[in-house]
Amino acid sequence: MDGREQGTTSAVDRRIALTRRWDELVEEVRRLGRAQNIPQLADFLRPPTAASLTVAAREGAVVVLNLSDGRSDAILLVGDEIRSLPLPLLDPVDVRARTTSYLNCLTALEKAGWNLQRAMVPFARGDRKRRVFARIARARLSLSDARDAAERELAGLAVWLWDAIARPVLDDLGHRGPAAPGDPLPRLWWCPTGLLALLPLHAAGHHAEEETEAYPTVLDRVVSSYTPTVRALIAARDGTPRPHLRGGSDSADLLFVAPEPEGLPHLPAHEADRDSLRQAFGDRLTSLRGEEATVEAVLEALSRHPRAHFSSHAAQRLDRPGEGGIVLRDGLLHVHDLVEERFTGEFAFLSACQTAVGGVGLADESITLAAALHFAGFRHVIGTLWSVQDSAASVITRDFYAAGAREARVAGTGGEEVPGPGFDPADAARRLHHAVRAMRERDRVRARQRQERRGGTRSDHLRLTTWVPFIHIGP
């Protein structure tokens, strides 16, 4: 045997030995898992069983969307059953084209909004020259055009999502209309894969046809939530509240973060958000505002507060989603920072731009701000799919917490009513659903009024961009 053959034989032997050692280590992990009664380790690297997956559907159906060139399906987890529903209208080429067009419109809307903000800076500083007014006028016109284009794109996308995905899924599940009077709408969890993870499945529907008996929208038939994976949903459900918190914070406390970064536009909704939170939490509200809201301070505070509300700017890079983050006073609280930490929080509300947008290049990985907080230990997370109007965010925040404020009213020592800790994060999905539906109904009323004044079709006057972005991730 020459040297070359000996080298080849040695390499093969080494690979066999490493494979054997790998099998031994895996079996050791499983043995320790069985000994310590840790199911995740006892079945380490084994494919999940059907029984282990259907646990995720104990409170409502889970819909895993699978997209492929051969055929596309919805994998439905319902009760103790797993079944496949073919989706013949869901084509990968069509999905990519529609997703690209959708993201381009949102990018143009985002750019137009920032251009207007920059045009307003000289005016805010007292410059009243003619060129300043001209620049502001051009920027407003561009923003109006970009918003109209985004509205048309979003309306068409919602109809396509309904026809290709939502309607066949909901019909198969038996959700063919609204709940009976007095009954709550059923819950449903979307688990999209690939580029579908970037699309607003919860907003699918023919929203201009609200007077029909078919109720052809997801919003009218189910309460939608998202989960990055089925196992993530199971893990979030199985988690237990933290037994104690550092620094003496209570399980009813909420952290409010409003950094007001220098060089970025002021967000008037900060004050409205704080007022809404004060009504719901009273003296159980902890605020980090302005110069106090640094990266270090926020990370430390998150370890002591099971609930957090961010009223801030945020940034998400579609090409490098892990580099996105929440803009704080001294820099970004990156996705990577959140994932590296291990929290055991209950709830986080990200009233910020693009907190739930992932990356096109990593479409199979849910690396978003909202998902990062969820993976980092916060069970329930409210995020936004794109930059939201400041006024719309404050209205959603107000309506979201309003029920909590009403439920939390308790008698004070002098007989007066004072706010108490009545907010239950387990109700987050339904609270958001009610807040979004209320905004949609107000939008429909305004659309009718515009139609009466100016004519035209109602669908041309709907404003989906105000309420579609808000989503819930968690159990």
Sequence and secondary structure as in RCSB ss.txt:
>XXXX:A:sequence
MDGREQGTTSAVDRRIALTRRWDELVEEVRRLGRAQNIPQLADFLRPPTAASLTVAAREGAVVVLNLSDGRSDAI
LLVGDEIRSLPLPLLDPVDVRARTTSYLNCLTALEKAGWNLQRAMVPFARGDRKRRVFARIARARLSLSDARDAA
ERELAGLAVWLWDAIARPVLDDLGHRGPAAPGDPLPRLWWCPTGLLALLPLHAAGHHAEEETEAYPTVLDRVVSS
YTPTVRALIAARDGTPRPHLRGGSDSADLLFVAPEPEGLPHLPAHEADRDSLRQAFGDRLTSLRGEEATVEAVLE
ALSRHPRAHFSSHAAQRLDRPGEGGIVLRDGLLHVHDLVEERFTGEFAFLSACQTAVGGVGLADESITLAAALHF
AGFRHVIGTLWSVQDSAASVITRDFYAAGAREARVAGTGGEEVPGPGFDPADAARRLHHAVRAMRERDRVRARQR
QERRGGTRSDHLRLTTWVPFIHIGP
>XXXX:A:secstr
  HHHHHHHHHHHHHHHHHHHHHHHHHHHHHHHHHHT HHHHTTTS   HHHHHGGGTTSEEEEEE  SS  EEE
EEETTEEEEEE TT  HHHHHHHHHHHHHHHHHHHHHHHHHHHHHHHHHTT   HHHHHHHHHHHHHHHHHHHHH
HHHHHHHHHHHIIIIIHHHHHHHT  S   TT    EEEEEE GGGGGS GGG B TT TTSTT  BGGGT EEE
E S HHHHHHHHH    S  GGG  TT EEEEE   TTS   THHHHHHHHHHHHHGGGEEEEEGGG  HHHHHH
HHTT SEEEEES EE  SSSGGG EEEETTEEEEHHHHHHS    SEEEEESTTTT   STTTTS  SHHHHHHH
TT SEEEEESS   HHHHHHHHHHHHHHHHHHT EE TTS EE  S   GGGHHHHHHHHHHHHHHHHHHHHHHH
HHHH S GGGG  GGGTTTEEEE  
